[in-house]
Amino acid sequence: MSSTLPVFYIHPQSKALSNFLPILRPHLPYSNPLYNRLQAPQNKPSRRCLFAATFPPATPPAHLKVPELYTILFADRSRHAESQIWLFNPLITYPSPPALTTAQQEILSQHMLSVILFLKGSVIPEAPGWPFSPILRFSCLHNYITQAVFKLAKGKDAIPRTTSWNLWIIFTEAVAQKAKELRALPAGYSVGIVPEDQLDIVVSTSSIPRQPSTLMTQPSIGLLDAGGKLVAWGYIGVDGSFATLYVLPEERGKGFATYVAVELLRRLHDGGFKGIGFSGDSGWVHSHVYDGNRESEGVMKRLGGKIYTVDSYTWVDSDKF
């Protein structure tokens, strides 16, 4: 397989958005995770993020020679305790069922092996936290890509952690219309951004590792009771996902989950978070929900969401390759 591996080319951060976004946009909502992660305001030049693809950069972008099948990736390896890597390959837009052909599966496996070796061999001594752990933390891996990774890792003991989720896709314009139907909050309750001094409860209730420093830079909606206590909250993630929705157990059954969700996505759609670098211009949000989580599934349905595929958060030990 190694003799036919595609080559990854680094694209300068200053050119990455103009190079990649026009390629990814026609593939929305499948490309939504990477489309938004590329634009995240957290991508400071000092973090030495990687923007790469299996085609070389060109000036102007109109001169890019993009093959029919390609992979685009973003990586911020300095985020040691969080997801680091997002990628897109147009094969994930192929319907399932039917499954990919054997030839297509082989192509995807070749691309993923190239991804792992490229990231393993990337030397970035200027990046915060260098040298990096050999563990590559992939986010939002489509089921096709997850299968390719597991095939590559077979017999290597190379996957220390993986979790599977249903990927729900929501059209934000439709949610913005639903905002007109929201019931008024109970007397004394108020809505605003999540208070910084109450982030500890957000972190402690999350099933996915979250860092307070990251949460402070993300769009949020918090619902506070009459005493100013945070009782429900929602966040947009660094990849434009509807990443967090939580209601304290004693406050459930009052419609607060739907209220927070609709208000958060309405503000995103209306440009309410442009000031912190989240434009919402893709028109979509994606959300990962455990299969069988009836409460969260109910909220997704009330938002008009649909399941597109099964995604995974998967860690890969690059030292095993």
N, C-alpha and C positions, 0 to 999 in steps of 0.2 A: 504493500500500500504506500510506503514512504516515497517511492519513486515518482508517484503521481500526485503528491500533496500540493494543494494550492499554496501560493506564497502570499503572505500578508505584507501590506505596505502601510507605513505610518503616514497619516495625513496631518499636517500642522493644525493645531487647534484653531488658528485664525482662519483656516479655510474649511474646517470640517463641516460646519453647519451649511455653508453654501454648496458644498460637495454632496452631502448625504441627505439633507432634508428633502430636496426635490425627488430623490430616488425613493425615499421611504413613504412620502405622503400618499402616492397612489395605492399603497398597500395598507392604508389604515382601514379598519382598526387593528389588523394583525400586527402592524409595526408600531403600535402606540407606545409600548414600553420603551423601546430604543429611541423613537422619535422624540419623546419627552425627556428621556434621560440625557440625551445629547445637549439639550437646551438648559439643563438645570443650572441655576445660579451658583450652586456649590462647586461647579467645575472651575475653580480658580487656577490660573496658570501655575501657581506655586505648588499645586497638588500633583503636577506632572501626570495628568490623566493621559491615557492612550486612546487615540482615535485612529482606527485602522480598518482596512478592507482588503479583499482579495483582488483589487484592481488599483493601479497606481494613481496618485493625484495628478491633476492637470490644471493648467491656467490658460484660459478661464475654465470654470467648471463645465461649460458646454462642450469642452473637448474631452471630457472623461470618456474612456472606453469601458463601458460596464457590460460584462458578459451576461448571458441569460440567467445563469445561476452564480451567485456570489454570496459572500458573507460580509456584513459590516459589524464591527464590534466597538464597544466603549468599555474601558476599564479604569477604575480608580482603585488601584491595589493598596493605597494608603489607608483605606477604610477597613482596618483590621477586624473590627467586630461587627461589620455590616456587610450587606451584599455589595459586590464589587464589579461584576461583569454582566453586561447586557449585550445581546447580539440579535441579528436578524438574517435570515436566509429565506428567499422567496418560496422555497419548498414547503414552508409551514403554512402557506396560504392554500395549498392543495387540499381538497376536501377529504375528510375521513368519516365513514368509509367512502371509497375504498382506501386501502393503505397505499403507501408509496410502493413503487415497483422496486424490485431488487436493485436495479441500477441506480435509482434515485436514493435508496437507502445507503448504497455504497458511497455515492457522492457526498451525502451528508456526513457519513462517518469520516471520510477524508477531510472534509472541512473542519470537523470538530477536533480531529487529531492535530490538524494544523493550528487550530486555536490554542490548544493546550501547549503545544511545543513553542508556539510564538510567545505566549505569555510566560512560560517557564524561562525562555531565553532572553526576555526583555530586561535589560540592565538599566535601572533608573536610580542611580545613587543620590540624585538631588531630591528625590521624592521623600515626603515625611515618612518616617518609620522604616526606611531602607536599612538592611535587607529585608525583603518580604518573606512571610511564611510561604512554604510551598503549596499551601492549601488555596485553591482557586474557588472563590465563592460566587457561583453563578446564580443569577436571578431570572425569573420569568422564562424558564426554558420550556418551550413548546414540547408537547408529548413526543413528536417526531425526533426532536433534538435530544430529549432525555433518553429515549431508546438508543440513539446512536452513541451517547456517552456511556451508557451501561454496557453496550456491546464492546466498546473499546476497553472498558475497565474490567471485563470478565477475567477472573483468575488473577487479578493484580491487587485485590484488596485496596482499591484506589478511591473508594467513595465513602468517606467517614460519616457523611450525613446527607440525607435527602428527605424532602417533604413534598407531598403532592397536594394540589389544590385544583378546584374547578375555577377556570378563568371566566369571569363574567365581564361582559362589555356593555357599557351604558352610553347612550347618546345624550350629551349634556343639554342640548337645546330642548329636548323633550322634558327633561327634569326641570329646567328653568320655567317651563309653562306650568308644571305641577306646583311650583312655589305659591302660585296664586290661591291654591286650595288649602294651604296649611292652616290648621286651627291655631288660635291664639294660645300663647303659653299661660300656664297657671299664674295667678297673682304672685308677684314677688320674684318670679324667675326671669332671667335675662340671658341674652346671647351675645357672644363676642369671641375674640381670639382666646385660645387657652392661656391662662395666666402662667407666667414663667415660674412662679413660686409653687405651682401645683403640678409640675411636670413629673414629680416622683411617682405619682399614682398612674400616670400614663405609661411610664416605663415599666412599672412593676406588673401591670396587667396585660402587657403585650406578649403574644406568643412568638413574635419575631424580634430578635435583638434590635433595640432602638437606643440611640445616643441622644441625651438632652441637647447637646450642642447642635445636632442635626435637626431635631424637632423644632428648635427655636427659629429655624430658617424656612420651615415648611408652612404652607397654608393650613390653617386650622379653624375650627369652630368649636367653642366650648359653651356648654349650657350650665349656668350657675343657679343655685337655689337662692332663697331669700337671704341666707346667711353668707353668701359669697362662696359656697363650697361647690367645686366642680363635680357635677353629677353625670354628665354625658359629654362625649367629645368625638370629633372626627378629624382626620388629617388627609391631605393630599401628599403622596410620597414624592421622592426626588425624581421618580420616573413617571410622574403624572397619574399614578394609580390612586384609587380610593383605598388608601393603605390601612386606615384604622377607623373603627367605629365601635364605641364601647359605651354602655350605660351601666351605672352601678346597680348591683342586684336589687337593692331596696327601692330603686326608682323605675324598674321595668314595668311594662304593661300600661304605660301612660302615653305611648306614641312618640317618646323622645328620640328613639333611634331614627325613625323616619324624618322627624323634624330636623335633626342635625344633618342627616344625609342630604336632604333636599336643599337646605340652606347652604351647605358647603359647596355642593355642585352648582347651585345657582350663582353663587358669588364667583366661582371659577369661570363659568360660562360668560358671565357679564363683565369679566375683566377685573374683578375685585381684588385679585392678587397680583396684578401686573407690577405693582410697586415693589414686590419682593422677588420678581423675576419669573412668575408663573403666569403665562398669557392664556392658557387654556385653548390655544388656537387650533389644536387638533380636532376639537369638537367631540372627543371621546374621553372616557376614563375606563380603566380596567380595574378589576378587583379580584383578589384571590380569596375564595371561601372554601373551607373544608366541606367535603361531601357529607351531607347529613346534618349540617348546622342549620336547623330549620329557621331559627330566628334571623340569621344573616341572609339566608336564601329568601325569606319573606321580604326583607328590606330590598334586596336586589330586584325582586319581581315588582315591588311597588314603584321602583325607580324605572321600570321598563327594561331592565337588564336581561341579557340572554347568555347562556353558557356557550362559549366558542370552542373550548378545548380543555384538556387537563394540562396544567403547568407544574413545574417543579422548581424548588430552590435546592440546588445540588452543589455540594462541595466536592472538589476533585483534588486528590493529592498528586501534584505534578511530578513529584520525585519518583513516582511509580512508572513514569513514561520516559 
